[in-house]
Amino acid sequence: MSYSKFLPLFLFTGLFLFSFACSTEERQSYQDPAFTPVEWSRSATIYEVNVRQFSEEGTFAKVEEQLPRLKELGIDILWLMPVHPIGEVERKGTLGSYYSVKDYFDVNPEFGTKEDFRSLVETAHELEMRVILDWVANHTAWDNPLTETNPEFFERDEEGNFMPPYGTDWSDVIQLNFNNPDVHDYMISALRYWVEEFNIDGYRADVAYLVPTEFWVRARRELDSIKPVFMLAEAHTPELHPAFDMGYWWEMHHLWNRIARGEGELSEIDGLIEDFRRDFPEDTFMMNFITNHDENSWAGTEFDRMGDGVEAFAVMMSLMEGMPLIYNGQETGFNRMLEFFEKDPIDWDFDSPFVDFYSTLFHLKREHPALQNGTAGGPMIRMSTTADEAIYAFSRSRDDNHVVVVLNFSDQEQLFEITGEVPHGSYIELFGQEDGLITFFSLPAWGYRVFVSTN
């Protein structure tokens, strides 16, 4: 959600300390998820759709029109930001936030009808794409009918009034009470509804870390009893992963922003990867991104934050361990912060060189055995160079299939040599910059090379 900055530091600190206060036995139990990620998620790239801003019309039908283009781009999973009716009481701006849900069983009439939504899902499936919905379990709009039919579903302040979530300025929503088991039952019935009635393929869980893990575990079991689903948590919390396939790699994202500003060290990337491998279940993915709806609307575009490094960081997010995310418009080099509570359509430039750039990366991601997600792919192995303070080089291998990625994360040209072991084989450079794999380089500022074995 995060539509006005992140939660205060004390809340995150508390969640962090809580997770590490668990006993060894408890932590170990979280490392043994009772599910295997669905096969179609193994090679997937995920695309976030902001329906309101996707077109001038802002409708499901206009998103559906673009599905063949997105399939050609290399997209496999569509993540739709919340599609439900938006609350009017305490609404922010003219149109309000998607994350202020007035009715969990209906669609926002601004986007179209339920039949329009059904058509979108069916067309995506015909193209062998999947659809997941953004789900707001932690809070509702002030005028959600539950406030009248089931007021006991909500937490209260000292004066007995409904209240926004603790420690936030999310004044347009009120906190649900997950200490009430009836809230669990209601919310799971709503989650089941969209899978059973519209055949969606899973969920992205908003602020998943604020909702009890036991709720998500039960929800995952019930959803998987209908059909195997894919679950994305807006969280970087190992304890959630009996329920979720993928989480947000916020730490990596923020590190990349610091590196782009000249403030981060490349060795920190290695540290985050080591932490992930130690703390998370083996077959868990992280979602890699250089922008998303929160970052675009509140922190600036990727060009604001990363400058001339955008392409280098996009190469890394696409080819490293984990699943790449692209936010609508990103694939055309769209460079404007979108309004969050108002109508503000994307200016599409389908002739942008970014279209071919991202398509090349995503098709390689989809097709190459070493780049698969989770245990299906090959681990990243960093290769040493004579300029490790500025150059990040790594390989990924699966059987005799190799990818070697070399990135200059600095604003200076770098002359260097790869001194680490390079997987044996013949290679081509993905973007046609070299005839084959080389170990002596002159890379321009923020330059990159991607070598793919031809064995």
JODA-V587523 format. One record per backbone hydrogen bond with DSSP energy under -1.0 kcal/mol. NH is the residue of the N-H (numbers start at 1). CO is the residue of the C=O. E is the energy in kcal/mol with one decimal. If there is no record, write none. Layout:
<<NH & CO & E> <NH & CO & E>>
This chain:
<<11 & 8 & -1.1> <12 & 8 & -1.4> <13 & 9 & -2.9> <14 & 10 & -2.2> <15 & 11 & -2.3> <16 & 12 & -2.7> <17 & 13 & -2.8> <18 & 14 & -2.4> <19 & 15 & -2.2> <20 & 16 & -1.5> <27 & 23 & -2.5> <28 & 24 & -2.5> <29 & 25 & -1.8> <30 & 26 & -1.1> <31 & 28 & -1.2> <32 & 29 & -1.1> <41 & 38 & -1.8> <42 & 39 & -1.8> <46 & 324 & -2.4> <47 & 77 & -2.8> <48 & 326 & -2.5> <49 & 79 & -3.4> <54 & 50 & -1.3> <60 & 111 & -2.8> <63 & 59 & -1.4> <64 & 60 & -2.7> <65 & 61 & -1.8> <66 & 63 & -1.1> <67 & 64 & -1.4> <70 & 66 & -2.2> <71 & 67 & -2.7> <72 & 68 & -2.2> <73 & 69 & -1.8> <74 & 70 & -1.1> <75 & 70 & -2.3> <76 & 45 & -2.2> <77 & 45 & -2.0> <78 & 130 & -3.3> <79 & 47 & -3.2> <80 & 132 & -2.5> <81 & 49 & -2.4> <87 & 100 & -2.0> <91 & 88 & -1.5> <95 & 341 & -2.7> <96 & 92 & -1.0> <100 & 97 & -1.8> <102 & 85 & -2.9> <106 & 103 & -1.1> <108 & 83 & -3.5> <111 & 108 & -2.1> <117 & 113 & -2.1> <118 & 114 & -2.7> <119 & 115 & -2.2> <120 & 116 & -1.9> <121 & 117 & -2.2> <122 & 118 & -2.6> <123 & 119 & -2.6> <124 & 120 & -2.2> <125 & 121 & -2.3> <126 & 122 & -2.1> <127 & 123 & -1.4> <128 & 125 & -1.7> <129 & 124 & -3.1> <130 & 76 & -2.7> <132 & 78 & -3.1> <133 & 202 & -1.9> <134 & 80 & -2.1> <135 & 204 & -3.4> <140 & 174 & -2.0> <141 & 101 & -2.6> <144 & 141 & -1.4> <147 & 144 & -2.4> <148 & 145 & -1.8> <149 & 145 & -2.4> <150 & 146 & -2.4> <153 & 150 & -2.4> <154 & 151 & -1.5> <155 & 175 & -2.2> <157 & 161 & -2.4> <160 & 157 & -2.1> <168 & 165 & -1.3> <171 & 169 & -2.3> <173 & 170 & -1.5> <174 & 140 & -2.6> <175 & 163 & -3.2> <176 & 138 & -2.2> <177 & 153 & -3.3> <180 & 177 & -1.5> <183 & 180 & -1.7> <185 & 181 & -2.0> <186 & 182 & -2.5> <187 & 183 & -2.6> <188 & 184 & -2.5> <189 & 185 & -2.0> <190 & 186 & -1.8> <191 & 187 & -2.3> <192 & 188 & -2.7> <193 & 189 & -1.6> <194 & 190 & -1.2> <196 & 192 & -3.2> <197 & 193 & -3.0> <199 & 195 & -1.1> <200 & 194 & -1.5> <201 & 131 & -3.2> <203 & 230 & -1.4> <204 & 133 & -2.5> <205 & 232 & -3.3> <206 & 135 & -2.7> <208 & 205 & -1.1> <210 & 207 & -2.2> <211 & 208 & -1.5> <216 & 212 & -1.4> <217 & 213 & -2.5> <218 & 214 & -2.0> <219 & 215 & -2.7> <220 & 216 & -2.7> <221 & 217 & -2.1> <222 & 218 & -2.4> <223 & 219 & -2.6> <224 & 220 & -2.7> <225 & 221 & -1.1> <226 & 223 & -1.5> <227 & 223 & -2.1> <230 & 201 & -2.3> <232 & 203 & -2.8> <233 & 246 & -2.9> <234 & 205 & -2.3> <235 & 233 & -2.3> <240 & 237 & -1.8> <241 & 238 & -1.9> <243 & 240 & -1.9> <245 & 231 & -1.8> <246 & 231 & -1.9> <247 & 285 & -1.4> <248 & 235 & -1.9> <249 & 287 & -1.8> <250 & 248 & -1.1> <253 & 249 & -2.1> <254 & 250 & -2.8> <255 & 251 & -2.0> <256 & 252 & -2.6> <257 & 253 & -2.0> <258 & 254 & -1.9> <259 & 255 & -2.9> <260 & 256 & -2.5> <261 & 257 & -1.1> <262 & 259 & -1.6> <263 & 258 & -3.2> <268 & 265 & -1.5> <269 & 266 & -1.1> <271 & 267 & -1.7> <272 & 268 & -2.2> <273 & 269 & -2.1> <274 & 270 & -2.4> <275 & 271 & -2.4> <276 & 272 & -2.3> <277 & 273 & -2.4> <278 & 274 & -1.8> <279 & 275 & -2.4> <280 & 276 & -2.3> <284 & 281 & -1.6> <285 & 245 & -2.6> <287 & 247 & -3.0> <288 & 323 & -2.7> <296 & 292 & -2.8> <297 & 293 & -2.0> <298 & 294 & -2.0> <299 & 295 & -1.8> <300 & 295 & -1.4> <305 & 301 & -2.1> <306 & 302 & -2.8> <307 & 303 & -1.4> <309 & 306 & -2.4> <310 & 307 & -1.3> <313 & 309 & -2.5> <314 & 310 & -2.3> <315 & 311 & -2.4> <316 & 312 & -1.9> <317 & 313 & -2.7> <318 & 314 & -1.6> <319 & 315 & -1.7> <320 & 316 & -2.1> <323 & 286 & -2.3> <325 & 288 & -2.3> <326 & 46 & -2.1> <328 & 48 & -2.1> <330 & 327 & -2.9> <332 & 329 & -1.8> <333 & 330 & -1.8> <334 & 329 & -2.0> <346 & 53 & -2.6> <352 & 349 & -1.8> <355 & 352 & -1.5> <357 & 353 & -1.9> <358 & 354 & -2.8> <359 & 355 & -2.3> <360 & 356 & -2.5> <361 & 357 & -1.7> <362 & 358 & -2.9> <363 & 359 & -2.3> <364 & 360 & -1.6> <365 & 361 & -2.5> <366 & 362 & -2.3> <367 & 363 & -2.0> <368 & 364 & -2.4> <371 & 368 & -1.3> <372 & 369 & -1.1> <373 & 42 & -4.1> <376 & 373 & -1.2> <377 & 374 & -1.4> <378 & 370 & -2.5> <381 & 395 & -2.2> <383 & 393 & -2.9> <386 & 417 & -1.7> <390 & 387 & -2.1> <391 & 387 & -2.8> <392 & 407 & -2.5> <394 & 405 & -2.5> <395 & 381 & -2.2> <396 & 403 & -2.3> <398 & 401 & -2.6> <401 & 398 & -2.1> <403 & 396 & -2.2> <404 & 451 & -2.8> <405 & 394 & -3.2> <406 & 449 & -2.8> <407 & 392 & -1.9> <408 & 447 & -2.9> <409 & 390 & -2.5> <414 & 443 & -2.7> <416 & 441 & -1.9> <418 & 439 & -2.7> <419 & 384 & -1.8> <420 & 384 & -2.1> <428 & 452 & -2.2> <430 & 450 & -3.5> <432 & 429 & -1.9> <441 & 416 & -3.0> <443 & 414 & -2.5> <446 & 410 & -1.6> <447 & 444 & -2.4> <449 & 406 & -2.2> <451 & 404 & -3.4> <452 & 428 & -3.0> <453 & 402 & -2.5> <454 & 426 & -3.0>>
